[in-house]
Amino acid sequence: MSRQTNPGVLVKRSVVLHGHATSVALEPTFWAALDGWAKADGESIAAAIARIDARRKSGSLASAIRVALFTRAIAERDEAARA
């Protein structure tokens, strides 16, 4: 299976947070979800990551992004179930 089609392969991207370049490695599924979230909120991926980073209390940035995406997906699912 090629890297591009393997959902378990980490894809590293560089972003600027608080004026400093950093890199984040996530699976393609999480990058796609983050891209969709950012577009839905009318912001860039970097802005979405900065928002997640600002709320992070501990752990890695990649983990914080995964947890934020999962938490949002659960909230959206629950909201849709109530509608």
N, C-alpha and C positions, 0 to 999 in steps of 0.2 A: 504494500500500500504506500502511496507517495505521501510526502510530508503535507501537501496541500489538502489531501482528502482524509488524513488521519486526524479525527477529532481529539485524540489524546496528546498530540504533539503541541508543545508550548510554542507560541509565537511571541517574540520579544518586540516591543515597540518603545520608542523614546518619547517622553513627554516632558514638558517644562512645568514644574510645580514650584511655586513661590520663588521664581526666578532661577531655579536650578534644574538642570537636565537630569532626568532619572529614567531608568528603563523598567518596564513592567512586562512580565512574561505570563501570558494567559493562554488557555486553549482557544481555538478559533470560535467555538460556540459562545464563549464569554465575550470575546471581542465583538461578535455580531450582536449579542444582546446589549452590550454597552453602547454600541453604535446606534441601535434602535432607541434605547433609552435617551441618549443625548439628543437625537433628532426629535423625538417626541417632546422633549423639554425645551427645544429650540436653543441648544447649546452645543459646543464642540465636545469631543471626547475628552480633551484636556480639562475643560471646565467641569465635566461630570466627575472625572477622576479627582480633581481638586476638591470638589464638594464632598466626595467620599473620604478623601484624606483628612479633611478638616474635622470629620466626625470620628475618625479612627482613634481609639484609645490605646490599642496595643496590637501587636502582630504585624505581619507583612502587609504591604499595600496590595499585593495581588490577592491575598486572603480577604482583605477588607472589601475589595471590589467584588469578589465572588459572593461574599455574604450579603453585600448590599443588593446585588442583582437577584439573589435568591429571595431575600426578604421582600423586595419589590414584587417579584413574580407571585409570591404567596399572597401578598396584600391585594394585588390585582385580581387574582383568582377568587379570593374571598369576597371582594367587592362585586365581582361579576355574579357570584352565586347568590348574593343578597338582592341583586337587581331583578 
